[in-house]
Structure formats: structure tokens, C-alpha cells
């Protein structure tokens, strides 16, 4: 079942920044280098568990450009854990293709995560 995935290789990564003053994690990034897998899904679950349960951050803030392949996944994560779409920043940034893209902003609160976990 896992023969598709190279052994001893990085499958992807997760990252976020910390705002100590507001006890929040922000600028979450999820990068999967291969097709979706149970391994990556389990790692994502652990990543979120660490943010909210291990480190007890009271909020997770993140964003993505509308049309990005990760947008649907971010929508699902947000809905699953009781988060919300905060808003849309119109024509927020110019990307490599020279076009300006809208940015969708998300947040999940600790109390909502724990209710939906």
C-alpha cells in the first residue's frame, strides 16, 4: 500500500509562527510533496493536536490565495474543527504569473477545536 512513497524521504512539511503576546499560532503552512495519504493525514492531525492540546495556543490563524490547490483542504480543516473564514483580502498579492490574487483568511479557536476534536 505504501510502495508509492519513498522510504527515508520527506513527504512534506508543516510550519507555523508563534505570537507569544496573543498566545496564538499563525501563518500555518501545509506542504505535501506526494499524493494524499493516510501517513500525511495522520501527521496533519498530530500537528493540530500539538498546536491546541500540547502547546495550548488559544487560536490558529492562517490564509491561502483563492484558487490555490490547498484551499479546499483548508476549508475542510476549518469546518471540521469549528473554525471560520474571517474574510477575503481582495487583490492581496502579485504572484509569479504577474496577476494579483485574493487571499482567504481563516481562524480556529482552542475552545472550538476542543468541542469538535
N, C-alpha and C positions, 0 to 999 in steps of 0.2 A: 504494500500500500504506500509506503514512503519512499520507494525507489526513485521517484521523480526528484526528490530533494537531495542535494549533495550533502554528504556527511562532512562534518568538520568545516562547514561553510556558514557564513552569516546569512540567515533567511530574510532579515530585515532589521529594523530598529524602531525604538520608541524613545521619545525625549519630551521634556517639558522644562520650563523655568520655574523658579520659586520667587514669590513676593512675600517676604517674611512679615512685612508690616501688615498686610491684609490676610496672612495665613492662607494664601491661595497658590495653586499651581496654574500656570498659564502657558500659552504658546505650545500646546501639545502638538507633536508631530508623530504620525504613524507612517512607516515606510515598509512595504512588503515587496521584496525583490522577485518573488515567485508567485505562482497561482495560490489562491486562498487554500489554507489547510487547517486541520484541527490543531496542529502544533502552534501555528501563528495565532489562532483564535484563543487557545489556552494561555499563551504568553500575553495577549492583549488583556484577557480577564485578570491575570496576575498583576499586570501593570496598573490597571484601575483599582484593584484591591489594595495595592501598595499605596497609591495616592490617597485613597479615602480611609482605609482601615489601619494600615501600618503607620503612615505618617500623619494621619488625621487632618489633612488640608480641608478647610471648610468649603472650598469652591475650586472648580476646574474650569478655566476659560480657554477656548480655542477657536480657530477660524479656518476657513478654506475659501478658495476662489470658486465661484459658481461655475460649474462645468467641469471641475477637476474630478478625476476618477474616484477620489476618496470621499467626495461629497455625500454620496448615498450611504456609505458606511458611517460617516459622522452623523447623518440624520438618524440612522438606526441606533447607534450608541446613545445619542441624546434622548431619543424616545424611550429606549429600554430602561434607562436609569433616571427617568423623570426630569430630565433637563429641559432646556428651552432654547429656541432660536431667539437671540437677543435683538437681532436686526441685520440689515444689509447696508454695507457701505458702498455706494454707487461709484463706479469707475475708480476703484481704490488704488490700483497699481498697474503699471505697464509691465507686461511680461515679455519674454524673449521674442514673441511674434510681433511686437510693436503695438499690440492692442491693449486697451485698458479693460480691466475685469472688475466685476463686483465681488465683494468679499462678504461672506455669510459668517456672522458671529454667534457662538454658542456658549452656554454655561450649564454646569451641573453643580448643584449644591450638595454638600455632605448629607444633610438630612433627607434629601430626595433620593440620593444614591442608596442610602441605608434602607429606605422604605421599599425600593424597587430591586434590591440586590437579590 
